[in-house]
């Protein structure tokens, strides 16, 4: 990634931003994205993959709630597009093989053979600390970098979701909190806790 792309991502502050590359590999994620989604930086390089995370991680399934199957279908369709563009990619074959063995849902959606581009639109997440977040997903592909897509999750100004994102930005331990919700609630600032 270009240093300017990192700078842009960090400049967006409390807006969750992450960048996907080929095979839906997570190339980078800012602190807000790590707090809201998962701490991708704590995953090994091999595990830093959006499809692998959404399909295999139970916390992702809980986070996406009723929208989980849609999230899986969209990411698998994008993965299939990459597979068509790069048919001899050994890392792609390894990823598809692993997910096919470990997930019936992945096998179902991979078998549909649907190719999709990423979709903008409203996403509703169910965060274990702040409850429901309603965010507008936007994606940007940079000229000259067709294999890198930046995703942003914007909250409506003045909404409870915007307040939650701003509070995450003030809480430095938010990414580490994803694993132990009771301890995270106890450590979170009072305004971030929901009973």
C-alpha positions as CSV (number, residue, x, y, z in Angstrom):
1,X,0.0,0.0,0.0
2,X,1.1,3.5,-0.7
3,X,1.9,5.6,2.4
4,X,-0.7,8.2,1.3
5,X,-3.4,5.5,1.5
6,X,-2.3,4.8,5.1
7,X,-2.4,8.5,5.9
8,X,-5.9,8.9,4.4
9,X,-7.1,5.9,6.4
10,X,-5.8,7.3,9.7
11,X,-7.0,10.8,8.9
12,X,-10.6,9.5,9.0
13,X,-10.3,9.2,12.8
14,X,-13.4,7.7,14.4
15,X,-14.7,6.3,11.0
16,X,-14.0,2.6,10.8
17,X,-11.8,2.1,7.7
18,X,-10.2,-1.1,6.4
19,X,-8.6,-2.0,3.1
20,X,-9.0,-5.3,1.3
21,X,-6.7,-6.7,-1.3
22,X,-6.8,-9.8,-3.5
23,X,-8.6,-12.8,-1.9
24,X,-10.3,-10.4,0.5
25,X,-7.0,-10.2,2.5
26,X,-7.2,-7.4,5.1
27,X,-4.2,-5.2,4.2
28,X,-4.9,-2.6,6.8
29,X,-7.5,-1.5,9.4
30,X,-7.6,1.7,11.5
31,X,-8.2,1.7,15.2
32,X,-11.9,2.4,14.7
33,X,-12.4,-0.6,12.4
34,X,-10.4,-2.8,14.8
35,X,-12.7,-1.7,17.7
36,X,-15.9,-2.2,15.8
37,X,-15.2,-5.3,13.7
38,X,-12.2,-7.3,15.1
39,X,-8.6,-6.6,15.9
40,X,-7.2,-7.8,12.6
41,X,-3.7,-6.8,13.8
42,X,-3.8,-9.5,16.4
43,X,-4.5,-12.2,13.7
44,X,-1.6,-14.0,12.0
45,X,-1.0,-12.8,8.4
46,X,-2.7,-16.0,7.1
47,X,-5.8,-15.4,9.2
48,X,-6.1,-11.7,8.2
49,X,-8.8,-12.4,5.6
50,X,-12.3,-11.0,5.5
51,X,-14.0,-14.2,4.2
52,X,-12.2,-16.4,6.6
53,X,-13.2,-14.1,9.5
54,X,-16.8,-13.7,8.6
55,X,-17.3,-17.4,7.8
56,X,-15.3,-19.1,10.6
57,X,-15.3,-16.6,13.6
58,X,-18.4,-16.9,15.8
59,X,-18.0,-13.3,17.0
60,X,-18.3,-12.2,13.3
61,X,-21.6,-14.1,13.0
62,X,-22.9,-12.5,16.2
63,X,-21.7,-9.1,15.1
64,X,-23.5,-9.3,11.7
65,X,-26.6,-10.8,13.2
66,X,-29.5,-11.1,10.7
67,X,-27.2,-9.7,8.0
68,X,-24.6,-12.5,8.4
69,X,-25.7,-14.6,5.4
70,X,-25.8,-11.4,3.2
71,X,-22.2,-10.5,4.4
72,X,-21.0,-14.1,3.6
73,X,-22.7,-14.1,0.2
74,X,-21.2,-10.7,-0.8
75,X,-17.7,-11.6,0.3
76,X,-17.8,-15.0,-1.3
77,X,-19.0,-13.5,-4.5
78,X,-16.1,-11.0,-4.4
79,X,-13.7,-13.9,-3.7
80,X,-15.1,-15.7,-6.7
81,X,-14.5,-12.6,-8.9
82,X,-10.8,-12.7,-7.7
83,X,-10.6,-16.4,-8.5
84,X,-11.8,-15.7,-12.0
85,X,-9.3,-12.9,-12.5
86,X,-6.4,-14.9,-11.0
87,X,-7.2,-18.6,-11.7
88,X,-3.6,-19.8,-11.0
89,X,-3.3,-18.2,-7.5
90,X,-2.1,-20.9,-5.1
91,X,-3.1,-18.9,-2.0
92,X,-6.7,-18.6,-3.5
93,X,-6.8,-22.4,-3.9
94,X,-5.6,-22.9,-0.4
95,X,-8.2,-20.5,1.1
96,X,-11.1,-22.0,-0.9
97,X,-10.1,-25.5,0.1
98,X,-9.8,-24.6,3.8
99,X,-13.2,-22.8,3.9
100,X,-14.9,-25.6,1.9
101,X,-13.8,-28.1,4.4
102,X,-14.7,-26.0,7.5
103,X,-17.9,-24.3,6.5
104,X,-21.2,-25.6,5.0
105,X,-22.3,-22.0,4.4
106,X,-19.2,-21.3,2.4
107,X,-19.7,-24.5,0.3
108,X,-23.3,-23.4,-0.4
109,X,-22.3,-19.9,-1.6
110,X,-19.2,-21.0,-3.5
111,X,-21.3,-23.5,-5.3
112,X,-23.8,-20.9,-6.4
113,X,-20.9,-19.4,-8.5
114,X,-22.2,-15.9,-8.2
115,X,-19.7,-13.2,-8.9
116,X,-20.4,-9.8,-7.2
117,X,-18.8,-6.5,-6.7
118,X,-18.8,-5.0,-3.2
119,X,-22.1,-3.3,-2.3
120,X,-22.5,0.1,-0.7
121,X,-25.4,0.5,1.6
122,X,-26.6,0.3,5.2
123,X,-25.1,-2.2,7.5
124,X,-26.5,-3.0,10.9
125,X,-24.0,-4.5,13.3
126,X,-24.6,-5.9,16.8
127,X,-21.6,-4.9,18.9
128,X,-21.2,-6.7,22.3
129,X,-20.4,-3.4,24.0
130,X,-22.6,-0.7,22.5
131,X,-25.4,-2.7,21.0
132,X,-26.8,-1.9,17.5
133,X,-24.7,0.2,15.1
134,X,-26.4,1.4,12.0
135,X,-23.7,2.4,9.5
136,X,-23.5,3.4,5.8
137,X,-20.8,1.4,4.0
138,X,-19.0,3.0,1.2
139,X,-16.1,1.6,-0.8
140,X,-13.4,3.2,-2.9
141,X,-11.0,1.7,-5.4
142,X,-8.0,3.8,-6.1
143,X,-6.8,4.6,-9.6
144,X,-3.8,2.4,-10.4
145,X,-4.6,0.1,-7.5
146,X,-7.4,-2.1,-8.8
147,X,-6.7,-4.9,-6.2
148,X,-7.1,-2.6,-3.2
149,X,-10.5,-1.5,-2.0
150,X,-11.0,0.9,1.0
151,X,-14.2,0.4,3.0
152,X,-15.6,3.1,5.3
153,X,-18.5,2.7,7.7
154,X,-20.1,6.1,8.3
155,X,-22.7,6.9,11.0
156,X,-25.5,9.4,10.5
157,X,-24.6,12.7,12.2
158,X,-26.1,13.0,15.6
159,X,-27.1,9.4,15.7
160,X,-26.4,7.0,18.6
161,X,-24.1,5.1,16.2
162,X,-22.0,8.3,15.7
163,X,-21.8,8.7,19.5
164,X,-20.6,5.1,19.9
165,X,-18.0,5.5,17.2
166,X,-16.7,8.7,18.8
167,X,-16.5,7.0,22.2
168,X,-14.6,4.1,20.7
169,X,-12.0,6.6,19.5
170,X,-11.5,7.8,23.1
171,X,-11.1,4.3,24.5
172,X,-7.6,3.0,23.7
173,X,-8.3,-0.6,24.8
174,X,-11.4,-1.1,22.6
175,X,-9.8,-3.5,20.1
176,X,-8.5,-5.8,22.9
177,X,-12.0,-5.8,24.4
178,X,-13.6,-8.0,21.7
179,X,-12.7,-11.3,23.4
180,X,-14.0,-10.9,26.9
181,X,-17.2,-8.9,26.9
182,X,-17.9,-8.8,30.7
183,X,-14.3,-7.6,31.4
184,X,-14.6,-5.1,28.5
185,X,-17.8,-3.7,29.9
186,X,-16.1,-3.2,33.3
187,X,-13.1,-1.5,31.7
188,X,-15.1,0.7,29.3
189,X,-15.9,4.3,30.0
190,X,-19.4,4.7,31.6
191,X,-20.8,6.3,28.4
192,X,-19.7,3.3,26.3
193,X,-21.5,0.7,28.5
194,X,-25.0,-0.4,27.7
195,X,-26.9,-2.5,30.2
